[in-house]
Amino acid sequence: MELSSETVAFSLDVWKAPNGKYIFGIIVHWTTEDFEDRQIVLYFGHLKGSHTGENLARETLDVLKRFNLERKLVAITGDNASNNPTLCRNLYKLLSKDFTDDITMANSPFEP
């Protein structure tokens, strides 16, 4: 899947199925060049392991990489589950291994 948008946002949630397994869903949202809102279910499947924030961060990173969206994610919306802040902190740490938040080190299209 290739999105023409420069940025995307995720909505995500985890549910416990009657069989005791966890289901993880991610919807990706973006705006087209014509300013039309778009969204699709990007991932819906069994969560490997428990539903800790650390594990959700690893699973989210796997989805980002699978669809080549690591550089495009700008926001995550979730419910008020207590593991969401841990998910975001850990995802930030995982992404920080490959990216910088230091604007002076970032590649700029305006640099010669």
PyMOL commands that place a pseudoatom at each C-alpha (Angstrom):
pseudoatom trace, name=CA, resn=MET, resi=1, chain=A, elem=C, hetatm=0, pos=[0.000, 0.000, 0.000]
pseudoatom trace, name=CA, resn=GLU, resi=2, chain=A, elem=C, hetatm=0, pos=[1.347, 3.412, -0.902]
pseudoatom trace, name=CA, resn=LEU, resi=3, chain=A, elem=C, hetatm=0, pos=[-0.258, 6.536, 0.525]
pseudoatom trace, name=CA, resn=SER, resi=4, chain=A, elem=C, hetatm=0, pos=[0.254, 9.775, -1.341]
pseudoatom trace, name=CA, resn=SER, resi=5, chain=A, elem=C, hetatm=0, pos=[-0.089, 11.742, 1.885]
pseudoatom trace, name=CA, resn=GLU, resi=6, chain=A, elem=C, hetatm=0, pos=[2.960, 13.081, 3.697]
pseudoatom trace, name=CA, resn=THR, resi=7, chain=A, elem=C, hetatm=0, pos=[1.458, 12.250, 7.094]
pseudoatom trace, name=CA, resn=VAL, resi=8, chain=A, elem=C, hetatm=0, pos=[-0.882, 9.695, 8.617]
pseudoatom trace, name=CA, resn=ALA, resi=9, chain=A, elem=C, hetatm=0, pos=[-2.590, 9.172, 11.955]
pseudoatom trace, name=CA, resn=PHE, resi=10, chain=A, elem=C, hetatm=0, pos=[-3.481, 5.898, 13.659]
pseudoatom trace, name=CA, resn=SER, resi=11, chain=A, elem=C, hetatm=0, pos=[-6.519, 4.907, 15.695]
pseudoatom trace, name=CA, resn=LEU, resi=12, chain=A, elem=C, hetatm=0, pos=[-5.902, 1.690, 17.557]
pseudoatom trace, name=CA, resn=ASP, resi=13, chain=A, elem=C, hetatm=0, pos=[-7.416, -0.612, 20.141]
pseudoatom trace, name=CA, resn=VAL, resi=14, chain=A, elem=C, hetatm=0, pos=[-7.094, -4.061, 21.661]
pseudoatom trace, name=CA, resn=TRP, resi=15, chain=A, elem=C, hetatm=0, pos=[-9.962, -6.409, 22.502]
pseudoatom trace, name=CA, resn=LYS, resi=16, chain=A, elem=C, hetatm=0, pos=[-9.964, -9.666, 24.410]
pseudoatom trace, name=CA, resn=ALA, resi=17, chain=A, elem=C, hetatm=0, pos=[-11.790, -12.358, 22.434]
pseudoatom trace, name=CA, resn=PRO, resi=18, chain=A, elem=C, hetatm=0, pos=[-13.981, -14.983, 24.169]
pseudoatom trace, name=CA, resn=ASN, resi=19, chain=A, elem=C, hetatm=0, pos=[-11.192, -17.532, 23.613]
pseudoatom trace, name=CA, resn=GLY, resi=20, chain=A, elem=C, hetatm=0, pos=[-8.851, -15.374, 25.747]
pseudoatom trace, name=CA, resn=LYS, resi=21, chain=A, elem=C, hetatm=0, pos=[-6.696, -14.147, 22.847]
pseudoatom trace, name=CA, resn=TYR, resi=22, chain=A, elem=C, hetatm=0, pos=[-6.120, -10.474, 22.242]
pseudoatom trace, name=CA, resn=ILE, resi=23, chain=A, elem=C, hetatm=0, pos=[-7.132, -8.835, 18.961]
pseudoatom trace, name=CA, resn=PHE, resi=24, chain=A, elem=C, hetatm=0, pos=[-5.238, -5.733, 17.830]
pseudoatom trace, name=CA, resn=GLY, resi=25, chain=A, elem=C, hetatm=0, pos=[-6.721, -3.296, 15.325]
pseudoatom trace, name=CA, resn=ILE, resi=26, chain=A, elem=C, hetatm=0, pos=[-5.194, -0.259, 13.638]
pseudoatom trace, name=CA, resn=ILE, resi=27, chain=A, elem=C, hetatm=0, pos=[-7.017, 2.183, 11.370]
pseudoatom trace, name=CA, resn=VAL, resi=28, chain=A, elem=C, hetatm=0, pos=[-4.905, 4.620, 9.360]
pseudoatom trace, name=CA, resn=HIS, resi=29, chain=A, elem=C, hetatm=0, pos=[-6.257, 8.110, 8.572]
pseudoatom trace, name=CA, resn=TRP, resi=30, chain=A, elem=C, hetatm=0, pos=[-4.934, 10.600, 6.028]
pseudoatom trace, name=CA, resn=THR, resi=31, chain=A, elem=C, hetatm=0, pos=[-6.022, 13.520, 3.865]
pseudoatom trace, name=CA, resn=THR, resi=32, chain=A, elem=C, hetatm=0, pos=[-5.691, 13.442, 0.075]
pseudoatom trace, name=CA, resn=GLU, resi=33, chain=A, elem=C, hetatm=0, pos=[-4.176, 16.224, -2.009]
pseudoatom trace, name=CA, resn=ASP, resi=34, chain=A, elem=C, hetatm=0, pos=[-7.783, 17.353, -2.628]
pseudoatom trace, name=CA, resn=PHE, resi=35, chain=A, elem=C, hetatm=0, pos=[-8.353, 17.567, 1.147]
pseudoatom trace, name=CA, resn=GLU, resi=36, chain=A, elem=C, hetatm=0, pos=[-10.604, 14.512, 1.283]
pseudoatom trace, name=CA, resn=ASP, resi=37, chain=A, elem=C, hetatm=0, pos=[-10.447, 12.458, 4.482]
pseudoatom trace, name=CA, resn=ARG, resi=38, chain=A, elem=C, hetatm=0, pos=[-9.561, 8.806, 3.996]
pseudoatom trace, name=CA, resn=GLN, resi=39, chain=A, elem=C, hetatm=0, pos=[-9.240, 5.868, 6.348]
pseudoatom trace, name=CA, resn=ILE, resi=40, chain=A, elem=C, hetatm=0, pos=[-8.796, 2.114, 6.072]
pseudoatom trace, name=CA, resn=VAL, resi=41, chain=A, elem=C, hetatm=0, pos=[-8.293, -0.782, 8.444]
pseudoatom trace, name=CA, resn=LEU, resi=42, chain=A, elem=C, hetatm=0, pos=[-4.552, -1.245, 8.180]
pseudoatom trace, name=CA, resn=TYR, resi=43, chain=A, elem=C, hetatm=0, pos=[-4.187, -4.153, 10.579]
pseudoatom trace, name=CA, resn=PHE, resi=44, chain=A, elem=C, hetatm=0, pos=[-6.595, -6.457, 12.378]
pseudoatom trace, name=CA, resn=GLY, resi=45, chain=A, elem=C, hetatm=0, pos=[-5.260, -9.640, 13.918]
pseudoatom trace, name=CA, resn=HIS, resi=46, chain=A, elem=C, hetatm=0, pos=[-4.068, -11.557, 16.939]
pseudoatom trace, name=CA, resn=LEU, resi=47, chain=A, elem=C, hetatm=0, pos=[-1.712, -9.717, 19.250]
pseudoatom trace, name=CA, resn=LYS, resi=48, chain=A, elem=C, hetatm=0, pos=[1.384, -11.794, 19.882]
pseudoatom trace, name=CA, resn=GLY, resi=49, chain=A, elem=C, hetatm=0, pos=[1.921, -11.941, 23.627]
pseudoatom trace, name=CA, resn=SER, resi=50, chain=A, elem=C, hetatm=0, pos=[0.251, -9.798, 26.261]
pseudoatom trace, name=CA, resn=HIS, resi=51, chain=A, elem=C, hetatm=0, pos=[-1.342, -6.378, 25.830]
pseudoatom trace, name=CA, resn=THR, resi=52, chain=A, elem=C, hetatm=0, pos=[1.309, -4.369, 27.652]
pseudoatom trace, name=CA, resn=GLY, resi=53, chain=A, elem=C, hetatm=0, pos=[2.315, -0.970, 26.318]
pseudoatom trace, name=CA, resn=GLU, resi=54, chain=A, elem=C, hetatm=0, pos=[5.770, -2.301, 25.469]
pseudoatom trace, name=CA, resn=ASN, resi=55, chain=A, elem=C, hetatm=0, pos=[4.348, -5.167, 23.407]
pseudoatom trace, name=CA, resn=LEU, resi=56, chain=A, elem=C, hetatm=0, pos=[1.828, -2.888, 21.670]
pseudoatom trace, name=CA, resn=ALA, resi=57, chain=A, elem=C, hetatm=0, pos=[4.682, -0.517, 20.746]
pseudoatom trace, name=CA, resn=ARG, resi=58, chain=A, elem=C, hetatm=0, pos=[6.619, -3.376, 19.134]
pseudoatom trace, name=CA, resn=GLU, resi=59, chain=A, elem=C, hetatm=0, pos=[3.519, -4.543, 17.240]
pseudoatom trace, name=CA, resn=THR, resi=60, chain=A, elem=C, hetatm=0, pos=[2.738, -0.985, 16.111]
pseudoatom trace, name=CA, resn=LEU, resi=61, chain=A, elem=C, hetatm=0, pos=[6.310, -0.541, 14.894]
pseudoatom trace, name=CA, resn=ASP, resi=62, chain=A, elem=C, hetatm=0, pos=[6.030, -3.803, 12.937]
pseudoatom trace, name=CA, resn=VAL, resi=63, chain=A, elem=C, hetatm=0, pos=[2.906, -2.456, 11.205]
pseudoatom trace, name=CA, resn=LEU, resi=64, chain=A, elem=C, hetatm=0, pos=[4.588, 0.889, 10.509]
pseudoatom trace, name=CA, resn=LYS, resi=65, chain=A, elem=C, hetatm=0, pos=[7.540, -0.884, 8.907]
pseudoatom trace, name=CA, resn=ARG, resi=66, chain=A, elem=C, hetatm=0, pos=[5.387, -3.359, 6.980]
pseudoatom trace, name=CA, resn=PHE, resi=67, chain=A, elem=C, hetatm=0, pos=[3.611, -0.467, 5.245]
pseudoatom trace, name=CA, resn=ASN, resi=68, chain=A, elem=C, hetatm=0, pos=[6.615, 1.890, 5.130]
pseudoatom trace, name=CA, resn=LEU, resi=69, chain=A, elem=C, hetatm=0, pos=[4.913, 4.494, 7.320]
pseudoatom trace, name=CA, resn=GLU, resi=70, chain=A, elem=C, hetatm=0, pos=[7.608, 5.104, 9.948]
pseudoatom trace, name=CA, resn=ARG, resi=71, chain=A, elem=C, hetatm=0, pos=[8.329, 8.606, 8.627]
pseudoatom trace, name=CA, resn=LYS, resi=72, chain=A, elem=C, hetatm=0, pos=[4.664, 9.522, 8.186]
pseudoatom trace, name=CA, resn=LEU, resi=73, chain=A, elem=C, hetatm=0, pos=[3.065, 8.851, 11.592]
pseudoatom trace, name=CA, resn=VAL, resi=74, chain=A, elem=C, hetatm=0, pos=[2.143, 12.068, 13.402]
pseudoatom trace, name=CA, resn=ALA, resi=75, chain=A, elem=C, hetatm=0, pos=[-0.587, 11.003, 15.845]
pseudoatom trace, name=CA, resn=ILE, resi=76, chain=A, elem=C, hetatm=0, pos=[-2.122, 8.025, 17.623]
pseudoatom trace, name=CA, resn=THR, resi=77, chain=A, elem=C, hetatm=0, pos=[-5.639, 8.012, 19.026]
pseudoatom trace, name=CA, resn=GLY, resi=78, chain=A, elem=C, hetatm=0, pos=[-6.657, 5.330, 21.483]
pseudoatom trace, name=CA, resn=ASP, resi=79, chain=A, elem=C, hetatm=0, pos=[-9.073, 4.824, 24.317]
pseudoatom trace, name=CA, resn=ASN, resi=80, chain=A, elem=C, hetatm=0, pos=[-8.214, 5.673, 27.915]
pseudoatom trace, name=CA, resn=ALA, resi=81, chain=A, elem=C, hetatm=0, pos=[-6.490, 2.336, 28.616]
pseudoatom trace, name=CA, resn=SER, resi=82, chain=A, elem=C, hetatm=0, pos=[-3.662, 2.647, 31.109]
pseudoatom trace, name=CA, resn=ASN, resi=83, chain=A, elem=C, hetatm=0, pos=[-1.187, 0.984, 28.715]
pseudoatom trace, name=CA, resn=ASN, resi=84, chain=A, elem=C, hetatm=0, pos=[-1.516, 3.678, 26.008]
pseudoatom trace, name=CA, resn=PRO, resi=85, chain=A, elem=C, hetatm=0, pos=[0.990, 6.153, 27.505]
pseudoatom trace, name=CA, resn=THR, resi=86, chain=A, elem=C, hetatm=0, pos=[3.490, 3.287, 27.821]
pseudoatom trace, name=CA, resn=LEU, resi=87, chain=A, elem=C, hetatm=0, pos=[2.786, 2.300, 24.203]
pseudoatom trace, name=CA, resn=CYS, resi=88, chain=A, elem=C, hetatm=0, pos=[3.530, 5.854, 23.025]
pseudoatom trace, name=CA, resn=ARG, resi=89, chain=A, elem=C, hetatm=0, pos=[6.676, 6.256, 25.141]
pseudoatom trace, name=CA, resn=ASN, resi=90, chain=A, elem=C, hetatm=0, pos=[8.058, 2.930, 23.955]
pseudoatom trace, name=CA, resn=LEU, resi=91, chain=A, elem=C, hetatm=0, pos=[7.141, 3.539, 20.316]
pseudoatom trace, name=CA, resn=TYR, resi=92, chain=A, elem=C, hetatm=0, pos=[8.948, 6.887, 20.542]
pseudoatom trace, name=CA, resn=LYS, resi=93, chain=A, elem=C, hetatm=0, pos=[12.047, 5.121, 21.919]
pseudoatom trace, name=CA, resn=LEU, resi=94, chain=A, elem=C, hetatm=0, pos=[11.923, 2.484, 19.182]
pseudoatom trace, name=CA, resn=LEU, resi=95, chain=A, elem=C, hetatm=0, pos=[11.512, 5.078, 16.421]
pseudoatom trace, name=CA, resn=SER, resi=96, chain=A, elem=C, hetatm=0, pos=[14.232, 7.282, 17.948]
pseudoatom trace, name=CA, resn=LYS, resi=97, chain=A, elem=C, hetatm=0, pos=[16.797, 4.579, 17.139]
pseudoatom trace, name=CA, resn=ASP, resi=98, chain=A, elem=C, hetatm=0, pos=[16.352, 5.412, 13.441]
pseudoatom trace, name=CA, resn=PHE, resi=99, chain=A, elem=C, hetatm=0, pos=[15.145, 9.021, 13.553]
pseudoatom trace, name=CA, resn=THR, resi=100, chain=A, elem=C, hetatm=0, pos=[16.048, 12.231, 15.349]
pseudoatom trace, name=CA, resn=ASP, resi=101, chain=A, elem=C, hetatm=0, pos=[13.870, 14.928, 16.850]
pseudoatom trace, name=CA, resn=ASP, resi=102, chain=A, elem=C, hetatm=0, pos=[16.756, 17.417, 16.688]
pseudoatom trace, name=CA, resn=ILE, resi=103, chain=A, elem=C, hetatm=0, pos=[15.747, 19.821, 13.937]
pseudoatom trace, name=CA, resn=THR, resi=104, chain=A, elem=C, hetatm=0, pos=[19.383, 20.858, 13.382]
pseudoatom trace, name=CA, resn=MET, resi=105, chain=A, elem=C, hetatm=0, pos=[20.279, 17.240, 12.556]
pseudoatom trace, name=CA, resn=ALA, resi=106, chain=A, elem=C, hetatm=0, pos=[17.242, 16.486, 10.406]
pseudoatom trace, name=CA, resn=ASN, resi=107, chain=A, elem=C, hetatm=0, pos=[17.568, 16.412, 6.630]
pseudoatom trace, name=CA, resn=SER, resi=108, chain=A, elem=C, hetatm=0, pos=[16.170, 19.660, 5.320]
pseudoatom trace, name=CA, resn=PRO, resi=109, chain=A, elem=C, hetatm=0, pos=[15.035, 20.202, 1.746]
pseudoatom trace, name=CA, resn=PHE, resi=110, chain=A, elem=C, hetatm=0, pos=[16.338, 23.761, 2.121]
pseudoatom trace, name=CA, resn=GLU, resi=111, chain=A, elem=C, hetatm=0, pos=[19.943, 22.796, 2.797]
pseudoatom trace, name=CA, resn=PRO, resi=112, chain=A, elem=C, hetatm=0, pos=[22.352, 23.200, -0.127]
for i in range(1, 112): cmd.bond("trace and resi %d" % i, "trace and resi %d" % (i + 1))
show_as sticks, trace
zoom trace
